[in-house]
Amino acid sequence: MNTAQAKRIIEAALLCAQQPLAVAELRRLFAEDFEIGADTVRTLLEELQADWHDRGVQLIPLATGWRFQSAPDISRYIERLNPERPPRYSRAVLETLAIIAYRQPVTRGDIEEVRGVTVSSHIIKSLEDRGWIEVIGTKDVIGRPSLFATTQQFLDDLGLRSLSELPSLDADASSVDAIGQRAIDFDTTLNAQAVLPLEPVVETDALAAIAAASLSEASPEAPSEAPSEAPFEAP
């Protein structure tokens, strides 16, 4: 088997995969035929990335591996294939997610100090259920509150390889409200022979803008109850 054949096999595996594939997983494709090194696999992935660069589907590296997904400039057209309107995340959810992303690890109390309101358990649960945040330990203070951080799934859904790729917090906070209205569930995907995810709906610059606004508007007062907050906006 030559490298051209290996490249075709890797391409087919990625197109048919339901989730990103890591280099180690791609090497398993050739375990019974011939040994292929990690560096060779990475080289072939980079070649495939270049091959698909100007097409409607692109190959991108993520936190957990590589995947094909629709190009950002055509995702709004593909979205029309799904007539159902998915739920919209509320501003409270996006603010909580942004604070965790930029301040992690944080406790629930840390989030409440920034937002100035009590964080609803439903908001935390919705982010945990979506796989975007998780408890990574406890803080060594009285009560030992849980420490929250973002997950690799969060990075994958935003199309990032690491947290270092998040935008800086100098984003234009004035665009936060408009961005929040456009935030919808990530589960809208194009299903063909392979799952080709749309471009991330909560864009990284949007998350930065929301974080910047939340952190700059941090209230010095004690958190107050906010029973009206809900994970999703009304349709």
Secondary structure, 3 states (H helix, E strand, C coil): CCHHHHHHHHHHHHHHCCCCECHHHHHHHHCCCCCCCHHHHHHHHHHHHHHCCCCCEEEEECCCCEEEEECHHHHHHHHHHCCCCCCEECHHHHHHHHHHHHHCCECHHHHHHHHCECCCHHHHHHHHHCCCEEEEEECCCCCCCEEEEECHHHHHHCCCCCHHHCCCCCCCHHHHHHHHHHCECCCCEEECCCEEECCCCCCHHHHHHHHHHHHHCCCCCCCECCCCCCCECCC
